[in-house]
């Protein structure tokens, strides 16, 4: 877990540590947005923060992804591989009113927008906003994929897009079928 300290180091984590961005989370979110905003003919967007948060939860917690994919009929060998994947997290997601949430999303998205790696665009046919990678962001994602360090993450993103490219609201309902999410108290760290 990333731990910050206040202006005077007392050895205790700062209450603001959970709101900070990390390079790992920025890379993961950038890859997720790219995975959902890439299309052969025309760009598309990852529609809204709710969908982003729910997809990121499944990306960060592969055993929960395996559970949902099992319910959707995916075959066992793929699911066993997911269940065996260790997904070390720099921080755990928190249970909020609309399901899993990471307080650092605002800092992560702000950093990616500020560095010109993603753009925020209106979602077609709605008043909502979506996210998509810029040319620079897509090029950086391609370098990440070539490097191989994010291979498990990129494989999970492909599965998410293929099997769970749903609305944020639909994803929220699916996640509430998981006892670990539904039974958690507000602001409790999810495991």
PyMOL commands that set and color helices and strands:
alter all, ss='L'
color gray80, all
select helices_A, chain A and resi 17-19+23-37+48-60+62-71+76-84+105-114+135-147+151-164+168-175+179-182
alter helices_A, ss='H'
color red, helices_A
select strands_A, chain A and resi 46-47+94-96+99-101+118-122+129-133
alter strands_A, ss='S'
color yellow, strands_A
deselect
rebuild
show_as cartoon
